[in-house]
Amino acid sequence: MEKYLSRKSYITVFLLPALVVYVFTVLLPIGWSAVYSFYEWDGISPMKFTGFDNYIRMFTEDDVFWQVFKNNIVFTIVNVVFQVSVGLFIAVLLTKIKRAARFFRRSISRRWFFPRLRSFKSFRTSFPSIR
């Protein structure tokens, strides 16, 4: 049990910096955007609380919002259909045609291997005394 608790504290210590960055770069901006959405503010003059008036106006009077919403839905559907189709096509290609499977396997392994080889070579060049 003691070993598990010490391991848990190590995990917490290592995750803490990432959690802090996540909170300050994602959660706080989302929270402040939600707070600012209840105000009318141009960035210079004092903030005026409007409550849900901004949302009511957006959903009832603003035609641009609905056009943008429709564009996002269409873009998402087209993008998902395209990506799934291409993925399935490549999967069928890899299972049916051995030559294509060999080509894709080699191209993927080269993308993985060569950057590591280059970084190893540059490290060896930069620090020749380390063997």
N, C-alpha and C positions, 0 to 999 in steps of 0.2 A: 504494500500500500504506500509506503514511504517513497519507493522508487517511482510509482505512478504520479504521486503528487509533485515530486521534483521535476518530472518530465513535463507535467502540466504547466508548471511555472515557467519552464524554458519556452514552451510553446507560446505562452502568453507574452513573454518578454520579446520574442521574435516577431509576433504578430502586431504588437503595439504600434510600431512606427507606421506600418501599412494602414492600420485602423485610424490613426491620427490623420494621415494624408487623405484617406477616404472621407473622413468626417469633414475636413476643411475644404476639400475640393468637390465633393458631391452633395453630402447631406445638408451642410449649411447653406450653400447657394440655392438648393431646392427650397429649403425652409424660408429663406429670406424672399425668394420669388413669390412664394405663397402669401407671405405677409404683405409684400408690396402690392399684390394684386387686389387687395382690399382698399387701396388708397389711390387717389388721383395725384400724380406727382410728375413734374417735368424734369426733376433732377436738380433744380435750382431753387424754386420757390418752396415754401413750407408744404408739407404733406397734408392733404385733406382726406379724411376718412369717408369713403363712399359705400362701404359694406359690399353687398352683393350686386350693386348697380352695374359694375363692370361686367360681371358674368351675365346678368340679365340682358344687357345691351349686346353682348357678344352672341348670345344664343338667339335673340329675337330680331335685332336690327342689322347685324353685320353680315352682309353677303359674302365678303371676302373669307370670313372664317369657314363658312360651309364649302366654298370652292376649294380652299386649302385642305380641309378635312377630306373631301372627296378625292382630291389628287393624292393624298397620303394613302388612302385605302386602295386606290387603283395601283399606285406604285408598289405597295406592299404585296398585293395579289400577284401582279406581273413578276415581281422580283422572286417571290417564293416559287411560283410555277417554273420560271426559267431555271433557277438554281437546282430545284429538285429534278427537272428534266435533264439538265446537263450532268448532274451527279449520277442519275440512273443510267444514262447513256454511257458514261465512262465506266460504270460498274459492269454493265453488260459487255462492253468492249474488253475489259480486263478479264472477264471470265470466259468469253468465247474465243478470243483471238490471242494466241500465246505470244505472237510477235509484239503486239501492242502492249501486252502485260509486261513483257521484258523491257520495252522502251520506257513505260511509265515508272516501273520499279527502279530502273537505272537513273532516270531523270530526278526522281524524288530523292534517291540516296546521294546523288551528286550535290543536290541543293543542301543536303544535310552535312555532307562530308567536307566540301571545299572551303566554306567559311572557317570551319574549325582548323583545317590544315593551314590556312593563311594566318590565322591568329597565332597558332603554334609557331609558325616560321617567324612571324614578326616578334614574338616574345623571345625566341631564341636569338634573333638578331639584336634585339635591344639589350638583352642580358646574357652575353656570351659566357660569363663566369659561372652561371648556374647550370649545373649538369644534372 
